[in-house]
Amino acid sequence: MSAQRARESLRLTFSKHAVIESHIIKGKDAEGQNFRSWFDWHEPLSRCSSHRLLAMRRGEAEGVLRVKIGVEDEAAIQRISRMFVKGNDEASQLVAEAVEDGYKRLLEPSIEAEFAASSKQRADEEAIQIFTRNLEQLLMASPLGQKRVMGIDPGFRTGCKVVCLDAQGNLLHHDVIYPHPPKNERVQAMLTVQRLVEKYRIEAISIGNGTAGRETESFIEHLDLPENIEVYSVSEDGASIYSASEIAREEFPDEDVTVRGAVSIGRRLMDPLAELVKIDPSSIGVGQYQKDVNQPALKRSLDQTVVSCVNRVGVNVNTASPWLLTYVSGLGPSLARNIVGYRSQNGPFRSRRDILKVPRMGAKAFEQCAGFLRIPEGDHPLDNSAVHPERYALVEQMAKDCGCSVETLMKDAARRAEIDINRYTNEQVGLPTLRDIMDELEKPGRDPREPLKQFAFDPTVHELSDLHPGQILPGIVTNITNFGAFVDIGVHTKGLVHVSQMADHFVKDPTTVVTLHQHVMVRVLEVDLQRERISLSMKSN
C-alpha cells in the first residue's frame, strides 16, 4: 500500500512539475543539423506542443538527441521519504538510503517511462487530428470536372512527360518534350504541344509543381494556344508513389512509371478525390511527423476520413474506378470490383435498383451504399441525388400531392415551397430526414466542393535568391500544422507563416485562419539561403 502511495505521489509531482529536456549526443552535431533547435532544450512537459515533442522524439530515434523527462530529484526524494522514514536513528538512515536507491533505480525510471508514453500518445492524437483535417481539405479540393486534359510531369535532363486524357481520364497519347536545358529543344517542344492540343481537343493543361514546374508553366503560357485553354499548377505529392504502385501497374500494365505519373497529375486536376484515393494517405505530404505517430491509429483515422469525403461528394457508379468505389459505405474491394465487372459486361447502370443485380450485392450492402452512388441520366430522376431509394415513394407522394411529377417538383421551387413537411413525418421518417430530402430536391446531386480557381505566382520570383524581406507575394497554402502554415510562393521551397504571423489578432488554431489550397498574400520576413528556409507573414503590417 505504501509503495502505491509513493507511486501516486511521484505521479502527481510529474504531472505538475515534469520538465522535458533534449541534448545533442556528443559527436552527432554534424549529422544532427536538422535538429539544431533541440541541441540544448528544456521546457515544462505540460506546455510542450505536439510538434516539439515529436521533433525531439524523432531526433532521439535517429540517434542524435538524448531526451529525458524528469523532476527535481532532491525535492521528490524528500517528499517520498516523509512517507517511510520515521525518526533519526541508524535504522531510519538505512530506510532513507533504501528510499533514495528505490527512487533512482526503480520508481523514477518507471514514472518517466509512463509519462513518456502518455505524452507521446497525446502528441500522436493531436498530430493525427491535424493530418486528418488536412487530408479532408485535400480530398475536398476543387475539381476541374470532366474535360479533356493534357498532363505534364516537368523535368530538365529527362524532359517533360506529356499525356493527353479524354474527359473520363482515359489515356489517349503520351510523349516527351525537352524545352529546358540541357537539350533546349524549345521549337520542337512547342510544335509538339500545339499539335497535341489540336489533335486531342485539349481544354486544360495540368502541370506538376515539382522540379522544372515553374519553367514549364512559363513555357506553356508563352505558346500560341487557344484562349479558352486553362493552365493549372498541380501538386505532385504522392504521384511518384502512385506511379510505382500495384494500382498503377494494374491500370497501365504497358506504360512505365513516368507515363503513369503524368497521368496522375492530369487526373488530379480533373477530380482530386478520385485520384488521391489510390495513394496511401500518409504519402500525400500534409500534416506533421506522420511517420512518427502511431501508425494503426493514423490509418484508422485516415481511412474514416476518406470514406466520409467520398460519401459526402457521391460517386458516379458508371464511371468510378474500383479504388474509389471501395471507399463507399457498405462496399469494399470485392464488391467494388464486382460492380466494375458487371458494368463492363452489361453496360452502364440505368437505375439504382440495377445495382442489386451485381454478384454478392446483398440487401444490407445496398441499403448502406445506394444513397452515395449516383446515376446521371438514370431511369428515375432521384437516381442522381443523395435521396435514398427507400425514400423515393415518399418524394413521389409529395409530387402527387402537388399535382406534378417528381422531375417537375425538383425543378419548381414554388411547388416545393407549398409542401408542409410535417405532414410526412412518421415512425421511420423524422423532420431532420425530411429537411435533408428537401435540400437535395433543391440541388440534386450537387457537388459540395468549391469551383476551381486559377492561380498565378509572381512572374519575377523563381529562386530563393529572388526573395528579399518586405516583398508582398501571392501563394498557395500547401500544409497546415499546429504551429503555422506552409505556403508555396513559387521557389520550390515552401515558406512558413508561423502561427504568430497569421493575423493581426491572436491565433490559437491555424485552421481558423487558413485552409489547404487557399490562395493568400504573404510578406517575406526573412530568407535563410544556407538552410533554405523562408519566414513569411500574413499580418497587415
SVG drawing of the C-alpha trace seen along z (x, -y; Angstrom):
<svg xmlns="http://www.w3.org/2000/svg" viewBox="-53 -48 85 61">
<polyline fill="none" stroke="black" stroke-width="0.4" points="0.0,0.0 2.8,-2.4 4.6,-1.6 1.4,-2.5 1.2,-5.8 4.7,-6.6 4.0,-5.9 0.9,-8.1 2.8,-10.9 5.6,-10.9 3.0,-10.7 1.3,-13.8 4.7,-15.6 5.4,-14.7 2.0,-15.9 2.7,-19.3 6.4,-19.8 7.8,-17.5 10.3,-19.0 11.3,-17.6 14.9,-18.1 16.7,-17.4 20.5,-17.4 22.8,-16.6 24.7,-13.4 28.4,-14.0 29.9,-13.8 26.5,-14.0 26.5,-17.7 27.1,-17.5 24.5,-14.8 22.0,-16.3 21.7,-19.7 18.0,-19.2 17.5,-19.1 19.7,-22.1 16.8,-23.8 16.8,-20.9 20.5,-20.6 20.0,-22.2 16.3,-22.5 14.1,-22.2 10.5,-23.3 7.7,-22.1 6.2,-18.9 2.7,-20.3 3.4,-23.1 5.3,-21.1 3.4,-21.2 2.9,-18.0 5.2,-19.1 8.1,-19.9 7.7,-16.7 7.5,-14.6 10.6,-16.5 12.6,-15.6 11.5,-12.0 12.4,-11.8 15.9,-13.1 16.1,-10.5 15.0,-7.7 17.7,-8.8 20.4,-8.7 21.3,-12.3 19.4,-13.5 19.1,-12.3 15.6,-13.1 14.6,-12.9 11.5,-13.7 12.0,-14.3 11.5,-16.4 13.8,-17.9 15.1,-14.7 16.0,-16.1 12.5,-17.5 10.8,-14.3 13.0,-12.1 12.3,-14.2 8.6,-14.1 8.6,-10.2 11.0,-9.9 8.4,-11.5 6.2,-8.5 8.7,-5.9 11.4,-7.5 10.4,-7.8 12.9,-9.1 16.6,-9.9 18.4,-6.8 20.6,-4.3 17.6,-2.3 15.9,-5.3 19.1,-6.3 19.1,-2.8 15.5,-3.3 16.3,-6.7 19.1,-5.2 16.8,-2.5 14.2,-5.1 16.7,-7.1 18.0,-3.9 14.5,-2.7 13.6,-6.1 16.6,-6.4 16.8,-2.8 13.1,-1.8 10.5,-4.4 11.7,-7.4 12.5,-5.5 9.1,-3.8 7.2,-7.0 9.4,-8.7 8.5,-5.9 4.9,-6.2 4.9,-10.0 7.0,-9.5 4.3,-7.1 1.3,-9.3 2.9,-12.5 3.7,-10.7 0.1,-9.4 -1.3,-12.9 1.1,-14.2 0.1,-11.4 -3.6,-12.2 -3.0,-15.9 -0.8,-15.2 -3.3,-12.6 -6.1,-15.2 -4.2,-17.8 -3.3,-15.3 -6.9,-14.1 -8.2,-17.7 -5.6,-18.5 -6.4,-15.3 -10.1,-16.1 -9.4,-19.5 -7.1,-18.0 -9.7,-15.4 -12.4,-18.0 -10.2,-20.3 -12.0,-21.9 -12.2,-19.6 -12.0,-20.9 -14.6,-18.3 -14.8,-16.1 -12.7,-18.0 -10.0,-16.8 -6.7,-17.4 -3.1,-17.5 -1.0,-16.4 2.7,-17.4 5.3,-15.9 8.1,-18.5 11.8,-17.7 15.1,-19.2 17.5,-16.5 14.9,-13.7 12.5,-16.0 8.8,-16.7 6.4,-13.8 3.2,-14.7 0.0,-12.8 -3.4,-13.5 -6.5,-12.3 -10.1,-12.2 -12.9,-13.7 -13.2,-10.4 -9.4,-10.4 -8.5,-7.7 -5.0,-7.8 -5.1,-8.7 -1.5,-9.5 1.9,-10.2 5.1,-11.9 8.2,-13.6 9.4,-17.1 12.7,-18.9 12.0,-22.6 14.6,-23.2 18.4,-22.8 20.4,-20.8 18.7,-19.9 16.8,-23.2 14.6,-21.8 12.1,-24.6 10.8,-24.9 10.2,-21.2 8.6,-21.1 6.3,-24.0 5.2,-22.3 4.5,-19.0 2.3,-20.7 0.4,-22.7 -0.2,-19.6 -1.4,-17.5 -3.7,-20.3 -5.3,-20.5 -5.5,-16.7 -7.0,-15.8 -9.0,-18.9 -7.4,-19.7 -9.4,-22.0 -7.0,-22.4 -3.3,-21.8 -2.2,-20.4 1.5,-20.9 3.2,-19.2 4.7,-21.7 8.0,-19.9 11.3,-20.2 11.0,-22.5 7.4,-23.2 7.6,-27.0 9.8,-26.9 7.3,-24.5 4.4,-26.7 6.1,-29.7 6.9,-27.8 3.3,-26.7 1.9,-30.2 4.1,-31.7 2.8,-29.3 0.2,-30.3 -2.6,-28.2 -6.4,-28.8 -7.5,-31.4 -10.0,-29.0 -7.3,-26.6 -6.7,-27.0 -3.3,-26.2 -3.0,-24.9 -0.2,-24.0 -1.0,-20.8 0.7,-19.3 2.9,-16.3 2.8,-14.9 2.2,-11.2 2.3,-11.0 5.6,-9.0 4.2,-6.7 1.1,-6.0 3.2,-5.5 5.1,-2.6 2.1,-1.1 0.2,2.1 -2.8,0.0 -0.9,-1.9 0.6,1.3 -3.0,2.7 -4.3,-0.4 -1.4,-0.8 0.5,2.5 2.2,1.5 3.4,-2.0 6.4,-3.0 6.3,-5.0 6.9,-8.3 3.7,-8.0 1.7,-6.8 3.0,-9.8 1.9,-12.3 -1.5,-10.6 -1.9,-11.1 -1.0,-14.8 -3.6,-15.2 -6.3,-13.3 -5.7,-15.1 -6.8,-18.3 -10.0,-16.7 -11.0,-15.1 -8.6,-15.2 -10.7,-12.9 -11.0,-10.1 -7.2,-10.1 -5.9,-10.6 -7.9,-7.6 -5.4,-5.5 -2.5,-6.8 -1.5,-5.9 -2.7,-9.0 0.5,-9.1 2.4,-9.6 0.5,-12.7 2.6,-15.1 0.1,-17.0 0.4,-17.2 3.3,-16.9 5.5,-13.9 3.1,-11.4 5.8,-8.7 6.4,-9.1 2.9,-8.7 1.0,-5.5 0.6,-4.0 -2.5,-1.8 -4.3,-4.8 -3.3,-7.0 -4.5,-4.5 -7.9,-4.1 -8.4,-7.9 -7.3,-8.5 -9.5,-5.7 -12.5,-7.1 -11.8,-10.5 -11.6,-9.1 -14.9,-7.3 -16.5,-10.4 -15.3,-12.6 -16.3,-10.0 -19.7,-9.7 -20.2,-13.4 -19.3,-14.0 -21.1,-10.9 -19.8,-8.6 -20.9,-8.2 -21.3,-4.4 -21.0,-4.3 -17.5,-5.9 -15.9,-5.3 -12.8,-3.2 -12.9,-0.2 -10.5,-2.0 -12.9,-4.9 -15.9,-2.6 -14.0,-0.7 -14.4,-3.7 -18.2,-4.0 -20.0,-2.9 -21.2,0.7 -18.8,1.6 -15.3,2.9 -12.6,4.2 -14.6,7.3 -18.0,5.6 -16.3,2.6 -14.6,4.9 -17.9,6.8 -19.6,3.5 -17.0,2.6 -17.0,6.1 -20.8,6.1 -20.7,2.6 -18.1,3.9 -20.2,6.9 -23.7,5.3 -23.1,1.6 -23.9,-1.4 -26.4,-1.0 -29.8,-2.5 -31.2,-2.7 -30.0,-2.2 -32.2,0.9 -30.0,2.4 -27.1,2.4 -28.9,5.2 -28.1,7.4 -24.3,7.2 -23.0,10.5 -22.8,10.7 -24.7,7.4 -27.0,8.1 -29.9,6.1 -27.8,4.8 -24.9,3.6 -27.3,2.0 -29.1,0.2 -25.7,-1.2 -24.3,-2.3 -27.2,-3.2 -27.6,-6.8 -23.9,-7.6 -24.0,-6.1 -25.1,-8.4 -26.5,-7.6 -26.6,-10.7 -29.5,-10.4 -30.8,-7.3 -34.4,-6.0 -35.6,-7.8 -34.8,-11.5 -33.7,-10.8 -31.0,-8.3 -28.6,-11.3 -29.4,-12.6 -28.5,-11.8 -32.1,-10.7 -32.0,-7.0 -34.2,-4.6 -36.2,-3.7 -37.4,-7.3 -38.4,-7.5 -42.0,-6.6 -42.2,-9.5 -41.0,-12.0 -43.4,-10.6 -46.2,-11.1 -45.1,-14.7 -45.1,-15.2 -48.6,-13.6 -50.0,-15.8 -48.6,-18.8 -50.2,-17.6 -46.9,-17.1 -44.2,-14.7 -41.0,-14.2 -39.0,-15.8 -41.2,-18.9 -41.1,-19.1 -37.3,-19.1 -37.3,-22.0 -40.1,-24.1 -39.2,-26.0 -42.7,-27.4 -44.2,-23.9 -41.6,-22.8 -42.4,-25.9 -46.0,-24.7 -45.0,-21.4 -45.7,-21.1 -43.1,-18.5 -44.8,-18.0 -47.5,-16.1 -44.9,-13.4 -43.4,-12.5 -43.9,-9.0 -42.1,-6.5 -39.4,-5.9 -39.0,-9.4 -38.4,-12.5 -38.1,-16.2 -34.3,-16.1 -34.5,-13.5 -37.3,-15.4 -35.3,-18.6 -32.3,-16.8 -34.7,-15.5 -36.0,-19.0 -32.4,-20.4 -31.5,-17.6 -34.6,-18.3 -33.4,-21.9 -29.9,-21.0 -30.0,-17.3 -26.6,-15.7 -24.8,-18.9 -21.0,-18.7 -20.1,-20.2 -16.7,-21.1 -15.9,-24.7 -15.4,-25.7 -11.8,-25.6 -10.0,-28.9 -6.9,-29.7 -3.8,-31.0 -0.5,-32.7 2.7,-33.1 4.7,-36.4 6.4,-36.2 9.6,-37.9 10.1,-35.2 11.6,-31.8 14.5,-31.1 15.3,-31.8 17.8,-34.4 14.9,-36.4 13.4,-36.9 14.0,-39.8 12.4,-41.0 9.3,-43.1 8.2,-41.6 4.4,-41.0 3.7,-37.8 0.8,-35.6 1.0,-32.0 -0.9,-28.8 -1.3,-27.1 0.2,-23.6 0.2,-22.3 -1.2,-23.3 0.3,-22.3 -0.5,-23.5 2.5,-25.9 1.5,-27.6 1.0,-27.1 3.4,-26.3 2.9,-28.4 4.2,-27.8 5.3,-31.1 6.9,-29.5 10.5,-29.0 10.5,-25.2 10.9,-25.8 7.8,-26.3 7.7,-29.3 6.4,-29.1 3.8,-31.5 4.2,-31.0 1.0,-31.0 2.1,-34.3 2.3,-35.8 -1.1,-34.6 -3.3,-37.5 -3.3,-40.9 -5.1,-39.2 -4.0,-36.2 -4.4,-32.9 -4.6,-29.7 -5.6,-27.3 -4.2,-28.0 -7.2,-26.2 -9.4,-29.1 -7.5,-31.4 -6.4,-29.3 -7.5,-26.2 -5.4,-23.9 -5.0,-25.2 -6.2,-28.6 -4.8,-31.5 -3.2,-34.0 -1.0,-37.1 2.1,-37.0 5.0,-39.2 8.6,-37.9 10.1,-38.4 13.4,-36.5 15.2,-34.3 17.9,-31.8 19.7,-30.8 22.0,-28.3 19.2,-26.4 16.8,-27.1 14.1,-28.5 11.6,-31.2 9.8,-33.1 6.5,-34.7 3.8,-36.8 0.1,-37.4 -0.2,-40.3 -1.3,-43.6 1.9,-45.3"/>
</svg>
